[in-house]
Amino acid sequence: MLIRTEELTPEHASALSEPDSHQIYCGLDCAVTFEVHEALNNVLGVTDADNDAQYPLHYSFERALQAPALDMMLRGFKIDGFERARGIAAKRSEREALQVQLDEIAHAVWDRGLNPNSPKQLKEFFYSRMRLPEVWISQKGERKLSTNREALEKLDLYFHARPLIALILDIRELTKLLSVLETEVSRDGRMRTSYNIGGTSVGRWSSSSDVTGVGTNLQNITPELRRMFIADDGWKICGIDLEQSEGRDVGFLIGILFDDWTYLDACEQGDLHTTTARLVWPTLPWTGNKKLDREIAERAFYRHFSYRDMSKRGGHATNYLTTPFTMARHLKIPIPISENFQSSYFGAYPGIPRWHVWTAEQLQRHGTLTTPFGRSRQFFGRPDDDATIRKAVAYRPAAMTGDRLNLGLWRIGRYMPQVELLAQVHDAVYFQYRECSLEEENAIIAQALSLIHVELKHKNRTFVVPGEAKIGWNWASADSGSDESHWRFPDGNPDGLVKWNPTKPDTRTRSPSGMDRRMF
């Protein structure tokens, strides 16, 4: 049936059937969206030729991503009920112990305990009773007295408030972890999420609870909670993580712009953060031996930070235009230390400040930035505003990482029907495959790594962000003696993910299920 909406009157509309009314509503909604699209093209000077040459590329790509996204959303991740219950009990006990400590200290200030999640109580406690300086924030144009995390971190500068604030932040963090552990699991024992392919301005996905209101944001599951996410019976998990993707992308962009490959070379040498420490602190007794230099970089630098820690966290912050003041506040270090670090860092990698300036100039001249993958973004903020410039600096590396990972995800979903996709986590993809012989396992992992392999070229330089594969039966890392898994999992998490090495096959066998463990 053809309906001429321009001739439709309220009297005619009221006589339509419900299905016809829904079709008219959807048609008008699409028409308005298309009119807005045409109006924006006129404002931006986009021609039909531009649309034909550019816009369908990423639009078609994101439409194609609906298939693997829906596949993961429907499948979900199997949950080990025993591990989940054990985690809930442990975190509740830990939170209760911290709350007892908080209440005991609070009684010294006033005659009752303290609710760490009550803004009203915290304001009265810190600003009225302890008489600390008030911290005000601007929220949607309205100035408010605050006790959020940022405000409490500012109050942490006062020595007598520090134990209280540490306890409050720890209890809040445990409450968040418990909310994930206690999130309702579907009746079939699986945790699901809803992926939003166009959820961010840089092309990365976002996620939230599933369409029925249960589940959670799987992209923010912390390492210590991942143990309860397990492979299906008879299956094994593989996770492929892009190694230092954003850092390498920064180095590639600087190399393209200024023919300065110093930063990318440092990334590709294997241990960027130790290399950076050698450049920033050249007077340390470096040996040229990678293993010995790593040990030197792990020496204490300031408080709980090693030289390598500072290179990692400070370098990432400096790449994205974080000021010395902000970096000092977040890393809990004196401002002169962050100033000296950034000065030495820019001296070691002069292409980075040049890239910052170039990005600001492009923003002010054109208002648009395009990645080597062809994804463009129009920035509508004031081009001379610091916040807009910071977003522009972060845009291209973040967008490149997202497109590279999603291309690999789509390829795995398209060309590997023998595997089942489980999750996409910003710079990593997880899938499961049937337990099989070591030869078959090696072939599966090698094929997945080849599909994640995406080459970019500039002149004679070929650029690839390598993928690192890990395999196991639950989502958490196994204790390899080189990470923090040991203190998280006293038993070493024998079913956890270990680095895949084709020359050293994984000869482990799966441990008994949670139900079976309770019987011993």
N, C-alpha and C positions, 0 to 999 in steps of 0.2 A: 504494500500500500504506500502510495506517495502522499506525503503530508507537506503542504506548503506552510511553513511556520510563519512566514511574513503575513499570511492571511488569517492566521489562527486567532480567534477571539476567546476571551474567558468563557463565554457560553459554550463554544465548540469544545474547548479544552475539558470542561467539566463533564462532557458527555462521552469522552474517550474511555476506552478500557484501561485497566491498570498497566498491562504490558505496553500498549501504545504510549501511555503517558511516560513510562520509563524510557522508552526509545527516544521520544521527543526531548526529554530532559538531557539524556546523554548526548544526543546530536547537537543541541544548543550549547552544551558545555564544551564540546570539542570545537565548535565553531568559534566561540569566544576565545578559547585558547589559541586557535589559529590566527584570529584577528590580532591578538596581542603579539604573537610571534612576528607577523608581518609589520606591525607598528615598530617593534624593536629593531627589526632589520633596517627599516627606513632611517631610524635614529642613528644606528651604528654604521650605516652605509654598506650593508651586506647585500650583494647582488644575487640573482638566481644562479649565476655561474659559481659564486662562492658556495652557495648551498649545495649544488651538485657535486662540487669538488671536495668539500670539507665536512659539512655537517652530517651527512648520512654515515660517514665512516665510524665515528664513535657512537652515534645513535644506534647503528646496526650492530656494532660490537656489544653494546650494553643490552640490546634486545636478545642477542645470542646468549648472553650470560644468564638470562632467566632460566634456561634449562638446567645448568648445574646448580644454580641457587635453589630452585624449587626441589631438585633432587635431594639436596642436603637438608632443606627445611622439612620435607616429608619423612626422611629417614631418621634424623636425629642421631644422638649419641647414646649408646647403652650406658646405664649407670649401675655401678656396683653398690647395691644397697647396704652391704656390710661396711664398706669403706665410707660411705656417706654417713651412716649412723655413727661410726667411730669418729669421724671428723667433727660432726655436730657436738658430740659429747665432749671432745677435747677442747673445742673452741668455747663452749659454754663454761666449762670449768675454768679455763684461762681468763675469760672475761669476768667471771665472778670473783676470782682472786684479785684481779686488778681493781675491780670496783670496791672491794674491801679496803685496799690500800688507799684509794682515792678518798673514801669516806673518812678514814682515820685521819688523814692530813687535813681534810676539810673541816673536821671537828675542832681543829686547832684555830681555825679562823672564825667559824661560827658554830652554833650548837647543833648542827645536823649534817647529814651527808650531802652529796652533790650529784645531780643528774647530768651526765656529760652531754646529753642530747636535748637539754632544755635551754634555749637561748635566754629565756627570762631569768632563770637561776644563775646562769653563767655571767650575764651582765651585772646582776646584783652582786655576785660573789667577787668578780675581778675589778669592776669599776667602782662599786660602792663600798664594799668591805675591805678589799685589798688596796683600793685607791690607785690602781694602775692607770696610765694614760688611756683615754678612750680612743678606740680605733673605729673610724667612720669609713663607710664605703658608699659608692654610688651604684645603685641598682635600678635599671630602667629609668634613669633620670631622677631618681629619688634618693636623697642622702639618708643612710641608715646606720645606727650604731650596731656593730657586728661582733659576733663571736664565732665566725666561720673559721675554717682552717687557716686561711691567710692571716686573719686577725690574730689568732692564737700564736701563729709563728712569729708575729711581730712582738707579742708580749713575752715570748720565750727569751727575749734579750734580758729580761729581769730575772736575776739568779733565783730569788725566792719563789718565783712563779714557775720555774722550769720543771720541777718534779710533777706538779699538778698538770701542767699542759702536756707533758709526755704521757701521763696516764690517760688523760682525756682523749688524746689523739689515738693512742693504742686501743682504747675501748671502742672508739668509733670505727676503727679499722676492723676490729674483730666483729662488730655488729654488721658491717658490710659483708664480711666473709660468711657469717652465719646466714644472712639473707639469701646468699647464693646457695649455700648448702641446703637450706630449708625450702628453697623454691620448689613448688609443686612439680613433681615428675609425672609425666603422662602415665596412664594406666598400664601401658605396655612396658614400663620400666625404662623409658628413654627420656632424655632431655632434648628439647628442640628450641630453635630460635627462628626469628624472622629476619632475613637479610634484606636490606634496602640497597639495591644496586646503585641508585643515584642519591645516596644518603648524605654525601659530603660534596663540598665545592671542588675538591681535588680529584674526584673520580674514585676514591676509595669507598668501600662498602661500610655501612653501619649495620648494627643488629640490635634486636630487642627481644622481648618475650614473644612466643608464637601467637598465631591468630586466635587461639582459644584463651589467651591470657595467662598461660603457664609458661614454663621455661624461663630463659634469661638471656642476657647478652653474652654469647659465647666468646666474643672477641676480647672480653676483659676478665676472663678466668685466670686467676693468679696461679703460678706454678704449684704452690702447695695444695691447691684444690683440684688439680687435674688428675690425681690418682683415682678418683672415683669414676672417671670417664674411661670406659674400657672397650676393647674390641668385642664383636659378637663371637659366640662360640665357634671355634674352627677358623677364625680369622685373626689377622695380625695388622697392627697399625703401622703406617709409615708417615712421617712428617718431613716435609722439605721446606727448609728455611733459607731465604735469600740472605747471603752473607754480606753485612755492612752495606746494604743496598743504597740507602740514602747518602751515606758518605761517599761511596763510589760514584753515585750520580752527580754529586757536587763536584767531584774531581773531574768528571767527564765534561760537565758544562764549562768549567773554568778552562779546560784544555781546548775546547772548541772555540771559546771566545778569545783567549789570549795566548794560545799555544803554550800554556804553562801546565805541564803534566805532573808537577811535583806532588800535589796532594793525591792524585789518582795513583801515582807510582807508590806512594806510601801505603795506600789502601791495598794495592795488589801485592805488596811484599809479604803480606801475611798477618802481621800484627800492627795495625795502624797505631794503636795507643802507645805501645812501647816505642815505635818509631817517632811518634810525636814527642814523647818524653825525652828522647835523645836530642831532638832538635831544640826543645824549649829549655832543657837543662843540660847544656853540653859539658858542664864541668864535672858531672858525675862520672865515676870510673867505668865508662862503657868499654866493653871488650870486643864488640863485633860479632860475638857468638850469640845467636838468637836466644838460646835457653838461658845463658848467664845474664844477658841484658834484660830478659823478662824478670828474672829474680831481682835485679837492681831496681827495675821500674816498680816492683811490688813493695819496695821499702817505704816506710812511713814518711809522708810529706807534711801533713798538718792534721792533727787530731786523728780521726778515723780514716782519713784519705791517704792512699798511697800516691806516688807520682803517676802511676798508670790510671788510677781512679780519676785523678784530676784531669789527665789528658783526655779520658773518655767523656766525662760529664762536662767538663769545661769546654772541650772542643766542640761537642754537639751544640751547647748553648751559644758559643761564639759564632758558629756557622750560621745560626739563625738570628743574629743581631740582638742577642740578649745583652743588656748593659752590664757593666761591672757591678753596679749596685744590686740589680735583680739577681745576678748570678751569685753574688755573695750572700744574699738573703736566702736563696733556695738551697745552696750548698752549705750554709752555716759556716762561712769563712769570712775573715776580715776583708773589707773592700780593697785595701792595698794589694792583697794577694791576688784577688781576681783581676785587678788592673794590671799587675805585673804579668800574670799569665796571658791575658789577651794581647798585651804588647809583644811578648815573646812569640806567641802563637801566630800573630800576623806577620812577624818577622820571618818565621819559618815557612809560612805559606802566604806569600804576598798576593797570590791570585784571589784569595778569599775576600779581602776588602775591596779589590777591584771589581769582583763579581757583585758585591753589595751595591757599589756605586752604579754599575751598569744597569742593574735591575731597577734602581730608583729612577734612572734616566728614562728607561723604556716605559716605566709606569707613567711618568709625567708626559712623555711624548705621545704615547699611543693608548695607554690605559689597558693594554692587552698583552698577555704573555702566552707563548706557545711552546710546548715541550717537544723534544726530538721524536716523540711518538705522534705528534700532530694534534694533541689535545690543547685547545685554546681556552683561556679564561679571561673574561672581562671584569675588571676591578671597578666597582662603583663608589668606593670610598674616596675621600680626598687624597689625591696622589702625593701630596707633601706631608701627609699625616704619618707619624711613626708606626702606628698600628697597621695601616694599609701597606706600608713598605715591608714590614715584617711578614705579613701574609704573602706578599709577592715573592719575597726571598724564599719562603718555605714551600711555595706552590710547586715549582717545577720538580725538585727532587721527590717530594711526596707523591705527585701525580705520576711520575715515571715509575716509582716503585709499585704503585697500585696497578697501573696498566700492564707492567711486566708480569706481576704475579697473576693477575686475572687472565692474561693471555695463556700462561702456563696452565692455570686451572681449567680453562675452557678446553685446551688441547687434551689434558688428561681425561676429562669427561667425555670428549669426542672420540679419542683414539684408543682408549684403554677400557673397553667394556668389562674386562675381567676384574676391575677394582670398583669400590664404592666410595664416593666422596663423603667426608664427614664434616669438615670445618674449613673455613677461610679466616685467617687471623692476621690481617693487615700485611705482613710480609712472610707469611707461611701458609701452606696448604696441607691438610691431613686427609688421608684416605685409608681404607682397609682392603686387604687382599687375602685370599684363601691361604691357609697354612700349606706349605708345599716344600719341595726339596730345595736345598741350598742353591742349586743351579737355577731353578725356576725363580726363586726369590731374587737372586742377583739380576736376572733378566728383567724382572718387573721394575725393580728400583732403578736400574740403568735406563730403561725406557722412560720412566717418569722424569728422571733428571734431564734426559735429552729433550723432553717436551718443555721443561722449564727454561731451557737454554734459549736466550734471546740475544741476538747480536746487533749491536749498533756500530756503524763505521763512520770515521771522519778522516779523510785523506788516507794515510797509511796505518791509522790506529784502529784496531778492532777492540770493541768494548763489550765485555760480558760480566754480568753479576752472577757468580757461581751459586749453585744451590747445594746445601748440605743436607743429607738424608739421615734420619734417625728412625729406628724400628723398635717395636716392642708391643706389649699387650695392654698398656694403659698410657694415658696422655702425659703423665709426669715423667721427668728424667730419672733414669736409674743413677745410683751413686757410682760415679766413675773416679772418685778421688780428686776431681779437679773443679767441682762446683759446690753449691750449697745444699745439694740433695741430702747429704748425710745428716745434717741437723734437722731437716724436715722429716726425714723418714729413717728412724733408727735401724730398721732392718735393711736399709739400702735400696728399697723398692725393686726387688729382683725382676719384676715384670715391666719395669719402666723402659723408656726409650734410650737406646744406646746408638752411638754413631755407626752408620753403616760403612763397612769396609769390604770391598769385594774379595780382598786377599785374606781377610780374617773373618770368616763367616760367623754368624750369630748361632751358636750351638745350644742356646738355652731352650728349655721347655717351659710351657706355661704352668704357673702355680695353680693350686686348687682355687676354685671360685670362693667368693666371700661366704656363701652358705656352707661350703665344705670346710672352710677354715674354722668356723664356729664350732664344728663338731670335734675338734682336736683339743 
